[in-house]
């Protein structure tokens, strides 16, 4: 099982402050400033993972994984199933799932996939977004302060021009505040719930990237051999009644031909008469 882990800490750029109708609003401190970043903040990590699973029936496997996800307190965001063909209805069958599970339940879910089928090509990626979260929190706090100040200015506006300028600046700041709050909520959701993408195929189908090594190749070859023997046995079972019927018909035809030949040989012998002395 290959696990790829990547960490990064992107920081969002500070949003420049526009004019507030003649009222200056101080920009928030940079996320790296000692006075702005907590001494020991909780780490914010976004985790994503992918896995391929070989199962007997992809549709049944997808249902079992969905139940495991719901039991872990997660949800299924996307589920697609492709029907198979052939005698067993599994040729070309596949299923894909995109699920969200609590971050602390992802490891357990990946382990539970072993009970569903043969797990291969597992990849886990983690991205540290603590600085981005801190920066968004700081900018949201600064805009909330700005909105409160502008609301106070509107109440104290002495002229219509000052009131209109304050209203325009307030509308712009509220729009930006809502956008940042939406980004922060989306980031919090990504941190709280990890994303796992699962691809399911029947046994005997090699993974997209091919076997990872000798043992993986041997296991894939064995499964393919078993699947081929199983398919051959099914084909033989289908053909056997027809082969039996063909044998009966062939025996009847051969018997008729031999009987006709014998009957033809007797008159010929009588016509020829006894051999001369």
N, C-alpha and C positions, 0 to 999 in steps of 0.2 A: 504494500500500500504506500504509494508515494504521496507525501504531504509537502506542499509548497507554501511557505509562509512569507509574507511580505509586509513590512511595516513602513509607514511614512507619516509625516506630520505636516500636512499642508496648512498654510495660514492664509486666510482671506485678506485681500487688500482692503485698506480703510476707505470708507466711502467719503468723498469730499463733501464739505458742507456748503450749501448754496446760501443765497441771501435770504433773510427773514424779514424783508421789508424794512431794512435799516437796523434790525436787531441782530447782533452777532451772537452765534452759539458756538461754544468751544467744542472742538473735535475731541472724541474720546482718546484716552491714552492708548498707545500701541500695546498689543497683547503681551509683548515681551518686557514691558516696563515693570520694575519691581513693585511699584505701587498699584498695579492693575491686575497682576496675576497672583492667585492664591499661592501660598508657600508650598502646599502639598495638595494640588487639585486631584480629584478622582480622574483616572485616565478614561478617555472616551475612545473606544475602539470599534470599528466597523468590520465585521467578519462575514466573508462570503466563502462558499464551498461548492464543489461539484463532485459528482460520483457517477460511475457506471456500474450497473448491477445486472448480472445474468440470472434469469429466473426461468421457471417452467412456463409460466403464462404471464406476459407483461401486464395485462389488465388486472389480474388478481394481485400481482406484485404492487401495482400502483394503488390499489385499494388498501392493501396492508400498510404501505408507507403512509397513506393519508390518515389511517387510524392511529399510527404511531405518532404522527405530527400533532394530531388533535389531543392525544393523551398527554403530550409534552407541553400543552398549552399554546401551541402554534396554530397556524392556518395554512391552507393551500391557496396560493394566489393564482396558479395556472396548472391545468392538467389536460394533456392531450393524449389520445390513444389511437393507434393505427391498427386496423384489423388486418389479420393475416390471411393467407390463402393456403392451398395445398390440402392434402388428405387430413392432416391434423389441425388445420386452420391456424398454424403458427408461423408459416413461412412468410417472412417480411413483417411480422407483427412487432410492434414497439410501443413504448409509452414514455412520456416526458412529464416531469413534475417540477414546479418551482414553488418551494414552500418557505415559510417564515417561522422560525422557532426562537424562543428566548435564547439569548446568547449563551447562558450557562447550561443550556440543554443540548447544544449542538453536538458536543463530543459524545454524549450518550446516544443521540440519534444515529450518528455515524456508526457506532458500535452495534446498535440494533439492526442496522441494515444487513449485518451478517446473518441474521435469522431469516431474512427475506430471500437471499440468494448469494451468489458469489460476487463480492465487491471488488472492483478494480478501478484504476485511474482516479483515485481520490486526490483532490486538490483543495487546500484551505489557504485563504489569503486574509491577512489582518492589516488594517490601516488605522494608525493612530491619528484621530482627528481632534485631539484635545485642544490644540491651539486654535483650530477653526471654531470650536464650540465656545471657547473663552472670548474670542474676538467678536462672535455674533452676540454673545451676552452683553459685552461692553457696548457695542453699537446700539443694541436695543435699549439699554439703560440710558444712553446719552440721548437717543431720540425721544424716549418717554419724558425725560427732563425738558427737552426742547418743546415738546407738545404742551406740557404743562405751562411753560413760560409764555408761549404764544397765546394760549387760552386766557392767561392773566392779562396780556397786552390787549386782547380784544375787548375785555371788560373795561379797560382803562383808556381805550382809544378816544381821543378828543375830537378827531376829525373823521370824515367819511373816508378820505384817502388812507389814513392810518389803519382804519378798520379793514378796508379792502386788502391792503398789503398784508396785514396780519392773517386774514382769512386765506389768502393765496398761499402764504408760507406754511400755514397750519395744514392745509390740504396736501401739500407736497410732502411734508414731514409725516403725516399720518399714512400716506400711501407707501412711503419707504419703510415705515415702521411695520406695517402689515406684511410687506414683502419679506423683511428680515425675520419676523416671527414665524412666517410660513417656512422659511429655510431652516430655522432652528428646530421647528417641530419635525420636519422631514429628517433632519440629522439625528434627532433624538430617537426617532422610530428605527433608523438604520442601526443605531447603537444598541437599542433594546432588543431588536429582533434580527437575528442572523438570517441570511438568505442561502438556501441550499437548492441547487439544481440537480435533479436525478434523471438519468437516462436508463431505461430498462429494455433489454433484448432477451430473446430466448436463449437457452443453453446451446452451445456449439457455434455461436456467432462471435467471431473475433472482434475485439475492441477496435475502434476507429484508428488508433495509433499502432495497432498490432501488439503482440505479446511483449511484455516488458523484459522477459528473460527466458532461460531454458525451462524452468519449472512452469512458468506461465504458458509458454508455448506447448509444453507437454500436456498440460491440463486442457488447453484449448483443443489440441489435436485429439485427445482422448474423448472429449465431449463431442467433437465432430464425428469421430468414428462411431460412437454409440448412437448418435442421431442418424448416421447413414445406415447402420445396421437395423435400427428401428424402422426407418423408412423402407429398407429392403424387405424386412419381414412383413410389413403392411402390404407392399406391392405383391409379394409372393402369395399372401393370403387372398388378395383380390384375384390373382391369375389362376390359383389352384383349381377352383371349380371349372373354369373354362378349359384348362389343360385336361382335366378329367373327362369333360364332355368331348373334347377333340380326340382323346384316346379311344373313347367308345365308338365315335363315328369312324375313325380310321380303322379300327378292328372290324367293324361291320362292312366297310367298303372292301377291305382286303379279303374277308371271308366270301363276299359275293363274287369277287374276281376269281378266286380259286375255284369256287363251285362252278362258275361258268366255264372255266378252262377244262375242268374234269369232264363236264358234260359234252364239251366239244370234242374231246379226245376219244370218247367211246364210239360215236358214229364213224369217225375216221378210220378207226381200227377195223370195224365190221365191213366197211366198203372195200377196204384193201384186200380182204380175203386172206386164206391161209397162205403161207409162203410156199413157193414151188419146191417139189422134191428133187 
